[in-house]
Amino acid sequence: MVSRRRFLQALTSGLFIGALISKRTSLPKAQERISKVSLVKTQDRRYGVRTAVSLLKLNNPFKDKEIVLKPNFNSAHPFPGSTHNDTLRALIELLKEHGAKKITVADRSGMGDTYQVMEAKGIFDLAQELGFEAVPINELPPSEWEHFALEGSHWSRGLEMPKLFTHAQSIVQTCCLKTHRYGGHFTLSLKNSVGMVARYSVRDNYDYMMELHSSPYQREMIAEINVLYKPDLIVLDGLEAFVTGGPDRGQLEKPGVMLAATDRVALDAVGVAILRLYKTTPEVARGKIFEHPQIKRAVELGLGARGPQEIELIPAPDEESQAFAARVREVLDWG
């Protein structure tokens, strides 16, 4: 097993990333593994976050750790256009209760200036209240970024990610449930990782996001970003969702659900299954879930569950959560 630090060092030097993410990569022939995704039907974000995380029965990967928390601050639009502050609060309070040494909330907005987005959402005031640091990563100096070649990927020049993420002791992510009208098709945990990398190169101002959004391989490129880190926890707030449009606005539905997982692929597959319970976009509704380019590429990269048979959906014990999970399971197994 290659350690995370040695893995990232190898990425930097371009030693084995080509083999890892070659378009000819075959599926691992490893023993079948099971990825847990918890599901809580609720309208109470604090209860939802706490219950969803507790259902995973994690061995407390947060105690005495300096945690970097990646929200969805793509814009300052109201939830689900961006992370709901109540979800962020609940998650930070829970991490502190689990012994987190320090929490840094970090992101890069795609629609607007990140500092202004955070300010409009009241994140700096919340940081002062709860005792965490809020960092717009696009304001970090060049010395705080690392370049990764990503040879064999669809990224022509690789990517740049802050040391804040690549050297993090623990990464936690919280995302929303929504479709994406600009080519991603859906934006869940894999797509949320786009806000962890540079828009403009700190070396020569190259526009990575222009490359991403103009590429016919946009969805595969989204998945490829995710080789650069591994989260210890992801919480998806699906109390409301955009089932068309997105990421900032769209057709609103109210699934009333909170999900948690450690596997981005499994979480996104469940998220797509939930979107399919509504009148969503053709791109999200058609075909097999694990054939969607974002998820298919992530599977090729060994980032998570390889099919619905490797996902254990764990609902809260109440009847409403159990019934909703049964509906999601049916869609997931079909697709």
Protein Blocks (a to p, Z undefined) as FASTA:
>chain_A
ZZfklmmmmmmnommmmmmmgckbccdfbdcddddddddddfbfklmmmmmmmmnopahj
kgopacdddddffbmcdcfkbccfklmmmmmmmmmmnopabdcdddddfbdcfklmmmmn
ommmmmmmnopacddfklpcfklpccdfkgoiabfnlpaddfklmmpfbdcddddddddf
eonopacfkmmmmmmpcfbdcklopafklmmmmpcklmmmmmmmmmmpccfbdcddfkbc
cfegjjkbccdddehpacddfbfklmmmmmmmmmmmpccdfklmgojfklpfklmmmmmn
opacfbfklpccdddfbfklmmmmmmmmmmmmmZZ
